[in-house]
């Protein structure tokens, strides 16, 4: 028979053994890896495929462990009709959220971690929301001639992309900036483009549309001849050697001798911010007469007794500086001459244009 002391000692040993067994069988600890407590709160990163849109969220339960070092297994449970896992048994699956037609989704998920016959489950949310404003791309600024169409189809339209909305709404408003005094454009229009996504986030930018007076009334608008000795105008950018004459034909409403020769610039209509000056001082000569009624039509070489303004440009400058070398053979582009009348003749800005076809 055990003594009272021996019985007490045995009871203590049994209790210690039970405690050790209890410590050896602690349940696993779950870490969801969330960035907002246990939850995930992320911005849209939609991949669009036609009308459908999917945001992918990287989950990370790899911080889960068993206190005794026993290997753990993972099962991710989806409780959201709009979500799915690429691998629900991975410690780091990607969770795909169908965002079609939505800017925000709240999805409940549970992570079950098992080890040593014990399992711990923790529930959490994946919250997808649109937190980034759309990206707006503005059309290029425009320098045109009074009377040109101001429709976006002719002056360029803004485009936009958004991380959540497949078709953000684009709109614009126009503000006419008053111009006074000589040497000013006829119209400066500030076109403010705004794009709004499905969450109401907006981005705004401004396009400038500058309209300059024509060189005269009626047919005198078409008084520019790029290379008056051929029609239609052909230009071969290679080899870029020699010169080409460009002529402003004089008319009753446009006296070439009143032009400030130092103000003359040639540019492409599509790239108004890049222009070149004549290689030599323009000369006043009678070279022909106006017979065209629209830009790009042919004028006659018949002399009319009026002074015309002949400008000489190098092929090198036309090809390299205006980028004509980059254009494909057969492509037709519009060239624009801008300038102003002499200060003692009112200083009025003017513009006219012609067309050329690349060979």
C-alpha positions in Angstrom: 0.0 0.0 0.0 1.3 3.4 -1.0 2.0 5.9 1.7 0.2 9.2 1.7 3.4 10.9 0.5 3.8 8.4 -2.4 0.2 8.8 -3.5 0.5 12.6 -3.5 3.7 12.3 -5.6 2.0 10.0 -8.1 -1.0 12.3 -8.4 1.4 15.3 -9.1 3.2 13.3 -11.8 -0.1 12.4 -13.5 -1.2 16.0 -13.4 2.1 17.2 -15.0 1.8 14.6 -17.7 -1.7 15.7 -18.5 -0.5 19.3 -18.7 2.3 18.3 -21.0 -0.1 16.5 -23.2 -2.4 19.5 -23.3 0.5 21.7 -24.3 1.6 19.3 -27.0 -1.9 19.5 -28.5 -2.5 23.2 -28.7 -4.6 24.2 -31.8 -3.0 26.0 -34.7 -2.9 29.8 -34.9 -4.4 31.4 -38.0 -2.9 34.5 -39.7 -5.0 35.8 -42.6 -2.3 38.2 -43.7 -4.8 41.1 -44.1 -3.7 44.7 -44.7 -6.6 46.1 -42.6 -6.6 44.1 -39.4 -7.6 40.6 -40.5 -9.3 42.0 -43.6 -8.0 42.9 -47.1 -8.9 46.4 -48.4 -7.7 46.9 -51.9 -8.1 49.2 -54.9 -9.5 47.9 -58.1 -7.0 46.4 -60.5 -9.5 45.1 -63.1 -8.6 43.1 -66.1 -11.3 43.7 -68.7 -12.5 41.1 -71.1 -15.3 42.5 -73.1 -18.1 43.3 -70.7 -16.5 41.4 -67.8 -14.1 42.8 -65.2 -12.0 40.9 -62.6 -9.8 42.2 -59.8 -7.3 39.8 -58.4 -6.2 39.9 -54.7 -3.1 38.1 -53.4 -3.9 36.4 -50.1 -1.3 35.3 -47.7 -2.0 32.8 -44.8 1.6 31.7 -44.6 2.0 33.3 -41.2 -0.3 30.6 -39.7 1.5 28.0 -37.5 1.2 25.2 -35.0 2.7 26.1 -31.6 4.4 22.7 -31.5 5.9 23.0 -34.9 3.6 20.4 -36.5 3.0 21.1 -40.3 -0.2 22.8 -41.1 -2.7 22.5 -44.0 -4.9 25.2 -45.5 -8.4 25.3 -46.8 -9.8 28.7 -47.9 -13.6 28.9 -47.9 -15.4 31.3 -50.3 -18.7 32.7 -49.0 -19.1 35.2 -51.8 -21.0 34.7 -55.0 -18.6 37.0 -56.9 -15.3 35.4 -55.8 -13.1 32.3 -56.5 -9.7 31.0 -55.6 -7.0 29.8 -58.0 -6.0 27.2 -55.4 -8.1 27.0 -52.2 -5.5 24.7 -50.5 -2.5 27.0 -51.1 -1.1 29.1 -48.2 -1.0 32.0 -50.7 -3.8 31.7 -53.2 -5.0 34.5 -55.5 -8.6 35.5 -55.0 -10.5 36.6 -58.1 -13.4 39.0 -57.6 -15.9 39.5 -60.4 -16.3 43.3 -60.6 -18.6 43.3 -63.7 -21.0 46.3 -63.3 -19.7 47.2 -59.9 -17.3 49.6 -58.3 -17.3 48.0 -54.9 -17.5 44.5 -53.6 -17.4 43.1 -50.0 -16.7 39.4 -49.9 -16.6 37.2 -46.8 -13.9 34.5 -46.7 -12.8 31.9 -44.0 -9.4 30.4 -43.6 -9.3 26.9 -42.0 -5.9 25.8 -40.7 -5.4 22.2 -39.5 -2.6 20.5 -37.6 -2.3 17.5 -35.3 -5.9 16.7 -35.5 -7.0 20.1 -34.5 -8.5 23.0 -36.7 -8.8 26.7 -36.2 -11.0 28.8 -38.5 -10.9 32.6 -38.9 -13.4 34.6 -41.0 -12.5 37.9 -42.7 -13.5 40.2 -45.6 -12.0 41.1 -48.9 -13.1 44.7 -49.8 -12.5 45.9 -53.3 -13.2 49.5 -54.0 -12.4 52.1 -56.6 -10.0 54.6 -55.0 -8.1 55.9 -58.1 -9.3 58.6 -60.4 -9.3 57.7 -64.1 -6.4 58.5 -66.4 -7.3 61.2 -69.0 -5.4 61.6 -72.3 -6.0 65.0 -73.9 -6.1 65.6 -77.7 -3.3 67.8 -79.0 -3.8 71.6 -79.0 -5.2 72.9 -82.2 -4.2 75.9 -84.3 -6.8 76.4 -87.0 -8.4 78.9 -89.3 -11.6 80.8 -88.5 -14.4 78.8 -89.9 -12.9 75.4 -89.2 -15.2 72.9 -87.5 -14.9 72.8 -83.7 -16.4 69.4 -83.4 -14.3 66.9 -81.5 -14.3 64.7 -84.6 -12.3 67.4 -86.3 -10.3 68.9 -83.4 -9.6 65.7 -81.5 -11.3 63.9 -78.6 -10.0 63.0 -75.2 -9.7 59.3 -74.2 -9.6 57.8 -70.7 -9.0 54.5 -68.9 -9.9 53.6 -65.4 -8.7 50.8 -63.0 -12.3 49.9 -62.2 -14.7 51.3 -64.8 -14.4 49.9 -68.3 -16.2 52.9 -69.8 -15.7 56.1 -67.8 -17.9 59.0 -68.9 -16.1 61.8 -70.9 -17.5 65.3 -71.3 -16.3 68.8 -72.2 -17.2 72.4 -71.7 -15.8 75.3 -73.8 -14.7 78.7 -72.5 -14.1 81.5 -75.1 -11.2 83.6 -73.9 -11.8 87.2 -75.2 -9.1 88.6 -77.5 -8.5 92.3 -78.0 -6.0 94.4 -79.9 -3.9 93.7 -83.0 -1.8 90.6 -83.3 -4.2 88.4 -81.4 -6.0 85.3 -82.7 -9.6 85.6 -83.6 -10.6 82.9 -81.1 -8.9 81.1 -78.2 -11.1 78.4 -77.0 -10.3 76.6 -73.7 -11.9 73.1 -73.9 -12.0 71.5 -70.5 -12.3 67.7 -70.8 -13.6 65.8 -67.7 -13.7 62.1 -67.2 -15.9 60.6 -64.4 -15.7 57.0 -63.3 -18.4 54.8 -61.7 -17.4 55.9 -58.3 -17.6 59.6 -59.1 -13.9 60.1 -59.2 -12.9 62.7 -61.8 -9.9 63.9 -63.8 -9.9 67.2 -65.8 -7.5 68.6 -68.4 -7.7 71.6 -70.8 -7.1 71.6 -74.6 -6.5 74.9 -76.4 -8.1 75.6 -79.7 -6.7 78.7 -81.4 -8.4 80.0 -84.6 -6.6 82.6 -86.7 -8.1 84.9 -89.3 -8.0 83.8 -93.0 -5.9 85.7 -95.5 -9.0 87.1 -97.1 -12.6 86.5 -98.0 -14.1 83.9 -100.3 -11.6 82.2 -102.6 -8.7 84.1 -101.1 -8.7 81.6 -98.2 -7.0 79.2 -100.7 -4.2 81.5 -101.7 -1.3 79.3 -100.5 0.7 77.3 -103.0 3.2 74.7 -101.8 5.4 74.3 -104.8 3.3 76.3 -107.4 4.9 74.5 -110.3 3.0 71.2 -109.6 -0.5 70.3 -108.7 -1.3 68.2 -106.8 1.7 68.9 -104.6 4.1 66.0 -104.2 7.0 65.8 -101.8 9.8 63.3 -101.6 11.6 63.5 -98.3 14.5 61.4 -99.5 16.9 62.7 -100.5 16.3 65.8 -98.5 18.4 68.2 -100.6 17.6 71.5 -102.3 14.8 74.0 -101.7 11.1 74.3 -102.4 9.2 77.6 -103.0 6.0 78.2 -101.1 3.9 81.1 -102.3 1.3 83.4 -100.7 -0.7 84.8 -103.6 -1.8 88.4 -103.2 -5.4 89.5 -103.6 -7.5 92.7 -103.2 -8.3 91.7 -99.6 -4.7 90.4 -98.9 -1.8 92.6 -100.0 1.3 90.5 -99.8 3.5 93.6 -99.4 1.8 94.4 -96.1 3.0 91.1 -94.5 5.6 91.1 -91.7 8.1 88.8 -93.4 9.8 87.9 -90.1 6.6 86.5 -88.7 6.1 83.8 -91.3 6.1 80.2 -90.2 5.3 76.8 -91.8 3.9 73.9 -89.8 1.8 70.8 -90.2 -1.8 71.2 -89.2 -1.6 68.2 -86.9 1.5 69.5 -85.1 1.0 73.3 -84.7 3.6 73.6 -82.0 6.5 72.7 -84.4 7.2 75.3 -87.1 10.0 76.5 -89.3 10.9 79.9 -90.8 11.9 80.4 -94.5 15.5 79.8 -95.2 15.9 83.2 -96.9 14.1 86.5 -96.8 10.8 86.1 -98.6 10.6 88.0 -102.0 7.7 90.0 -103.5 7.1 88.8 -107.0 4.1 88.2 -109.3 4.0 84.4 -109.7 0.4 83.5 -110.4 -3.2 84.1 -109.7 -5.9 82.7 -107.4 -8.2 80.2 -109.0 -8.7 77.7 -106.1 -11.8 78.0 -103.9 -10.9 75.3 -101.4 -7.6 74.4 -99.6 -5.5 72.0 -101.7 -7.0 73.0 -105.0 -4.8 74.3 -107.8 -4.0 77.9 -108.5 -3.0 79.2 -111.9 0.4 80.3 -113.0 -1.2 83.2 -115.0 0.2 86.5 -113.8 -2.5 88.9 -112.4 -0.3 92.0 -111.8 -0.5 91.6 -108.0 2.5 91.1 -105.7 2.8 87.6 -104.3 5.1 86.5 -101.4 7.6 83.8 -102.3 9.1 81.9 -99.4 11.9 79.4 -99.8 12.3 76.4 -97.5 15.0 73.8 -97.4 14.0 70.2 -98.0 16.2 69.2 -95.0 14.1 71.4 -92.6 10.8 70.2 -94.1 11.9 66.5 -93.9 13.6 66.5 -90.5 12.1 69.3 -88.4 8.5 68.8 -89.6 8.9 65.0 -89.5 7.9 64.5 -93.1 10.5 61.7 -93.2 8.3 59.7 -90.8 5.2 59.7 -93.1 4.3 56.9 -95.3 4.3 57.3 -99.1 0.9 58.2 -100.4 -0.1 60.0 -97.1 -1.6 63.4 -97.6 -1.1 66.1 -95.0 -2.0 69.7 -94.6 0.6 72.4 -94.3 -0.2 75.8 -92.7 1.4 79.2 -93.1 0.9 81.6 -90.2 2.1 85.2 -90.0 0.9 88.7 -89.3 0.5 91.9 -91.1 3.0 94.7 -90.4 2.3 96.8 -87.3 1.6 99.9 -89.4 -1.0 97.8 -91.3 -2.9 96.6 -88.2 -0.7 93.7 -87.1 -3.5 91.2 -87.7 -2.6 87.5 -87.5 -3.5 85.3 -90.5 -3.3 81.7 -91.6 -3.8 79.7 -94.8 -3.1 76.2 -95.8 -2.4 73.7 -98.6 -2.1 70.0 -99.0 0.9 67.8 -99.9 1.2 64.1 -100.7 4.3 62.2 -99.7 6.0 60.2 -102.4 
